Amino acid sequence: MSKPADSSVPLHPLIAERWSPRALDPAVELTDRQFTALFEAARWAPSWGNTQPARFVAGRRGDDTFERIRGTLSRGNHAWTGPAAALAIGVTRVRDEDGEPMPYGAYGLGLASENLVLQAVAEGLVGHQMAGFDREKARVEFSIPEDFEPMVAIAVGGLGSPEGLPERLQQKEAAARSRHPLSSLVFSGTWGNALF
């Protein structure tokens, strides 16, 4: 199922084709190269002062880390992530080696996570980023130090059929993608004065 972005001008296919499906194909497995490429792409994301705050805990379907990550997910996310080829928890550094706050750590993790997902799209895969997971459970489960904060869970896999999903999620899979119009997002001169 392709759901390209309905954009005002043409976008690069990696961006236009990126969406967050929940229907994943249980037959799809990641090669070692594909799995590594996800995190290599994340590693090369820009970061404030090259601080590189993003870290990941990751596993592939069938391994212990995958199941432990899945155990931190909310009930709704746990229900559909079993067929994912890989799961990860994105973690950001919140304090540097001297104990000083890292003010743009969340921004850096966001950039790294999007790089990871776009690499998945480039590999013919899909990615779904999730806020629905227990951060403290993840911290304890994976011994994440206090200078780091778990912020996002990510499922990666092959696009599957929505038929096995609950009706509510099937409807979400079939729904058109939408975004706020540019006129409400980009301003010029003064706040609220639409540039586009």
RODOLUM-282481 format. One record per residue (C-alpha): x, y, z; residue in three letters; residue number from 0. Coordinates in steps of 0.05 Angstrom, whole numbers, padded with zeros to 5 digits. Example, Ala and Ser with C-alpha at 12.3 -4.5 7.8 and 13.67 -1.06 7.14 Angstrom:
u, v, w, type, seq
00246, -00090, 00156, ala, 0
00273, -00021, 00143, ser, 1
END
This chain:
u, v, w, type, seq
00000, 00000, 00000, met, 0
00030, 00066, -00021, ser, 1
00006, 00130, 00012, lys, 2
00049, 00186, -00018, pro, 3
00046, 00254, 00014, ala, 4
-00005, 00302, -00017, asp, 5
00045, 00360, -00020, ser, 6
00040, 00429, -00052, ser, 7
00104, 00416, -00091, val, 8
00139, 00350, -00108, pro, 9
00181, 00320, -00052, leu, 10
00238, 00272, -00053, his, 11
00209, 00201, -00056, pro, 12
00241, 00182, 00011, leu, 13
00201, 00237, 00045, ile, 14
00138, 00231, 00003, ala, 15
00133, 00156, 00014, glu, 16
00149, 00156, 00089, arg, 17
00090, 00141, 00133, trp, 18
00079, 00102, 00198, ser, 19
00041, 00038, 00184, pro, 20
00025, -00013, 00238, arg, 21
00012, -00071, 00190, ala, 22
00078, -00107, 00185, leu, 23
00098, -00169, 00147, asp, 24
00121, -00225, 00194, pro, 25
00160, -00258, 00137, ala, 26
00207, -00198, 00127, val, 27
00274, -00202, 00161, glu, 28
00330, -00151, 00160, leu, 29
00398, -00171, 00132, thr, 30
00458, -00154, 00174, asp, 31
00474, -00098, 00126, arg, 32
00404, -00068, 00129, gln, 33
00403, -00071, 00205, phe, 34
00471, -00038, 00210, thr, 35
00452, 00015, 00158, ala, 36
00394, 00039, 00201, leu, 37
00440, 00058, 00257, phe, 38
00495, 00082, 00211, glu, 39
00445, 00131, 00182, ala, 40
00425, 00153, 00252, ala, 41
00499, 00162, 00271, arg, 42
00508, 00212, 00213, trp, 43
00451, 00257, 00234, ala, 44
00470, 00329, 00250, pro, 45
00475, 00349, 00323, ser, 46
00488, 00412, 00362, trp, 47
00563, 00424, 00366, gly, 48
00572, 00352, 00341, asn, 49
00553, 00328, 00410, thr, 50
00520, 00266, 00380, gln, 51
00471, 00254, 00437, pro, 52
00431, 00197, 00405, ala, 53
00438, 00126, 00430, arg, 54
00396, 00064, 00414, phe, 55
00380, -00002, 00446, val, 56
00360, -00048, 00388, ala, 57
00342, -00119, 00373, gly, 58
00315, -00162, 00316, arg, 59
00253, -00205, 00318, arg, 60
00270, -00270, 00353, gly, 61
00325, -00244, 00398, asp, 62
00321, -00228, 00473, asp, 63
00330, -00152, 00465, thr, 64
00272, -00148, 00416, phe, 65
00226, -00182, 00466, glu, 66
00250, -00140, 00524, arg, 67
00238, -00076, 00483, ile, 68
00169, -00102, 00464, arg, 69
00156, -00113, 00538, gly, 70
00164, -00038, 00551, thr, 71
00112, -00018, 00499, leu, 72
00042, 00005, 00515, ser, 73
-00012, -00048, 00507, arg, 74
-00035, -00018, 00441, gly, 75
00035, -00016, 00411, asn, 76
00053, -00085, 00439, his, 77
-00007, -00114, 00402, ala, 78
00018, -00097, 00331, trp, 79
00094, -00098, 00338, thr, 80
00104, -00173, 00340, gly, 81
00115, -00178, 00264, pro, 82
00166, -00121, 00264, ala, 83
00234, -00142, 00238, ala, 84
00269, -00098, 00289, ala, 85
00252, -00055, 00349, leu, 86
00294, 00000, 00380, ala, 87
00289, 00050, 00437, ile, 88
00319, 00117, 00422, gly, 89
00355, 00148, 00480, val, 90
00385, 00218, 00486, thr, 91
00442, 00243, 00528, arg, 92
00415, 00297, 00575, val, 93
00480, 00314, 00612, arg, 94
00551, 00315, 00587, asp, 95
00612, 00283, 00620, glu, 96
00619, 00344, 00666, asp, 97
00546, 00339, 00689, gly, 98
00525, 00400, 00648, glu, 99
00457, 00398, 00614, pro, 100
00456, 00382, 00540, met, 101
00402, 00430, 00517, pro, 102
00391, 00402, 00447, tyr, 103
00395, 00327, 00462, gly, 104
00322, 00314, 00445, ala, 105
00330, 00352, 00379, tyr, 106
00392, 00310, 00362, gly, 107
00355, 00245, 00377, leu, 108
00297, 00268, 00334, gly, 109
00343, 00280, 00275, leu, 110
00378, 00213, 00285, ala, 111
00312, 00176, 00290, ser, 112
00286, 00208, 00226, glu, 113
00351, 00189, 00191, asn, 114
00340, 00118, 00215, leu, 115
00268, 00116, 00188, val, 116
00288, 00148, 00122, leu, 117
00342, 00095, 00114, gln, 118
00289, 00043, 00126, ala, 119
00247, 00073, 00070, val, 120
00308, 00073, 00025, ala, 121
00315, -00002, 00039, glu, 122
00243, -00015, 00018, gly, 123
00221, -00021, 00091, leu, 124
00176, 00021, 00136, val, 125
00187, 00051, 00205, gly, 126
00139, 00072, 00259, his, 127
00162, 00117, 00316, gln, 128
00124, 00111, 00381, met, 129
00116, 00151, 00445, ala, 130
00075, 00095, 00476, gly, 131
00125, 00059, 00519, phe, 132
00145, 00058, 00592, asp, 133
00208, 00101, 00597, arg, 134
00225, 00080, 00668, glu, 135
00214, 00007, 00653, lys, 136
00262, 00015, 00593, ala, 137
00312, 00050, 00638, arg, 138
00311, -00007, 00688, val, 139
00307, -00063, 00636, glu, 140
00368, -00039, 00598, phe, 141
00407, -00006, 00655, ser, 142
00404, 00062, 00621, ile, 143
00447, 00112, 00660, pro, 144
00416, 00174, 00692, glu, 145
00452, 00220, 00643, asp, 146
00409, 00191, 00588, phe, 147
00334, 00193, 00575, glu, 148
00294, 00142, 00536, pro, 149
00249, 00181, 00489, met, 150
00222, 00140, 00431, val, 151
00209, 00069, 00410, ala, 152
00216, 00051, 00336, ile, 153
00190, -00009, 00297, ala, 154
00221, -00026, 00230, val, 155
00198, -00079, 00182, gly, 156
00165, -00096, 00116, gly, 157
00096, -00069, 00100, leu, 158
00043, -00122, 00112, gly, 159
-00031, -00131, 00103, ser, 160
-00076, -00092, 00152, pro, 161
-00126, -00150, 00153, glu, 162
-00098, -00179, 00217, gly, 163
-00103, -00113, 00255, leu, 164
-00163, -00093, 00298, pro, 165
-00217, -00055, 00258, glu, 166
-00196, 00012, 00289, arg, 167
-00124, 00004, 00265, leu, 168
-00146, -00022, 00197, gln, 169
-00184, 00044, 00188, gln, 170
-00122, 00083, 00208, lys, 171
-00080, 00044, 00157, glu, 172
-00130, 00059, 00102, ala, 173
-00141, 00133, 00120, ala, 174
-00108, 00187, 00077, ala, 175
-00047, 00220, 00106, arg, 176
-00057, 00292, 00126, ser, 177
-00018, 00351, 00153, arg, 178
-00034, 00422, 00173, his, 179
-00029, 00470, 00113, pro, 180
00036, 00508, 00103, leu, 181
-00003, 00573, 00115, ser, 182
-00011, 00554, 00188, ser, 183
00062, 00532, 00197, leu, 184
00108, 00582, 00163, val, 185
00105, 00657, 00175, phe, 186
00139, 00719, 00149, ser, 187
00146, 00788, 00178, gly, 188
00104, 00774, 00240, thr, 189
00076, 00712, 00274, trp, 190
00014, 00688, 00239, gly, 191
00028, 00724, 00173, asn, 192
00029, 00664, 00127, ala, 193
00089, 00659, 00080, leu, 194
00056, 00607, 00035, phe, 195
END
